[in-house]
Amino acid sequence: MIFDSNYDLKGESETLRLAENMANHLRPGMNLYLKGELGTGKTTFVRGILRGLGYQEKVKSPTYTLVETYNFEEFNICHFDLYRFKGVHEWDDAGFREYFNKASICLVEWPEKAGQVLPEPDISIELNHESFGRHIHLISYTSIGAKCLKAII
């Protein structure tokens, strides 16, 4: 861990705003892992990142397809939802390893379901329900992740 910070978010609009701010500091090749129980705002956070990059279409959770790709001029956003992930064989069979490259930013919900097949994250985003809304804990594991987090403080 290189850097971490915590925020209390009162609602969906604050979650979206934080993610939109983060979007401006993401770089191709980064991996962000989103953790938290069902309904804590992982897909909302992804939606905020995409909005921050100018994407205005509907953003759905790829619960059944496992991955949705959004193409931008300089990079791709690959949004994974591994909630229904069945095992390492599925990872290799689907060719998911190829998505993690220098031309993509990978956003992975439920990374713990993939075990050791995922590369190290640049940033881990942990969301929790609270009485006032949500608590978010942002942790960087690389210098590029730390630079991103420091820029949004």
Residue pairs with C-beta under 8 A, 6 or more apart in sequence:
1 139
1 140
1 141
2 140
2 141
2 142
2 143
2 145
2 146
3 139
3 140
3 145
3 146
3 149
3 150
4 137
4 138
4 139
4 140
4 149
5 137
5 138
5 149
5 153
6 135
6 136
6 137
6 138
7 18
7 135
7 136
7 138
8 130
8 132
8 133
8 134
8 135
8 136
9 15
9 18
9 41
9 133
9 134
9 135
9 136
10 132
10 133
11 133
12 41
12 44
14 133
15 41
15 44
15 45
15 48
15 127
15 134
15 136
16 44
16 45
16 47
16 48
16 51
17 48
18 45
18 48
18 136
18 152
19 44
19 45
19 46
19 47
19 48
19 49
19 51
19 52
20 48
20 49
20 51
20 52
21 52
21 152
22 48
22 49
22 52
22 148
22 152
23 48
23 49
23 50
23 51
23 52
23 53
24 52
24 151
25 147
25 148
25 151
25 152
26 32
26 49
26 105
26 148
27 105
27 144
27 148
28 74
28 75
28 102
28 103
28 104
28 105
29 101
29 102
29 103
29 104
29 105
29 144
30 105
30 106
30 122
30 123
30 144
30 145
30 148
31 100
31 105
31 106
31 108
31 118
31 119
31 120
31 121
31 122
31 123
32 105
32 106
32 107
32 108
32 121
32 122
32 123
32 124
32 125
33 108
33 111
33 118
33 121
33 123
33 124
33 125
34 42
34 45
34 46
34 107
34 108
34 109
34 110
34 111
34 125
34 127
35 42
35 110
35 111
35 112
35 124
35 125
35 126
35 127
36 42
36 126
36 127
36 128
37 128
37 129
39 129
40 127
40 128
40 129
40 134
41 127
41 134
41 136
42 109
42 110
42 125
42 127
43 59
43 60
43 61
43 81
43 109
45 125
45 127
46 59
46 79
46 107
46 109
47 59
49 77
49 107
50 59
50 70
50 77
53 72
53 77
54 72
55 70
55 72
59 68
59 79
60 68
61 81
61 109
62 68
62 79
62 80
62 81
63 81
63 83
63 84
64 84
66 80
66 81
66 82
66 84
66 85
66 90
66 94
66 96
67 78
67 79
67 80
67 81
67 94
67 96
67 99
68 78
68 79
69 76
69 77
69 78
69 79
69 99
70 76
70 77
70 79
75 103
75 104
75 105
76 103
76 104
76 105
77 104
77 105
77 107
78 99
78 100
78 104
78 105
78 106
78 107
79 107
79 109
80 96
80 99
80 106
80 107
80 108
80 109
81 109
81 110
82 108
82 109
82 110
82 111
82 113
82 114
83 109
83 110
83 113
85 91
85 110
85 113
85 114
88 114
88 115
88 117
91 97
91 114
91 117
96 117
97 117
99 106
100 106
100 118
100 119
108 114
108 118
108 121
111 118
111 121
120 141
120 142
121 141
121 145
122 140
122 141
122 142
122 144
122 145
122 148
123 138
123 139
123 140
123 141
123 145
123 148
123 149
124 137
124 138
124 139
124 141
125 136
125 137
125 138
126 136
126 137
126 138
126 139
127 134
127 135
127 136
128 134
128 135
128 136
128 137
138 149
140 146
140 148
140 149
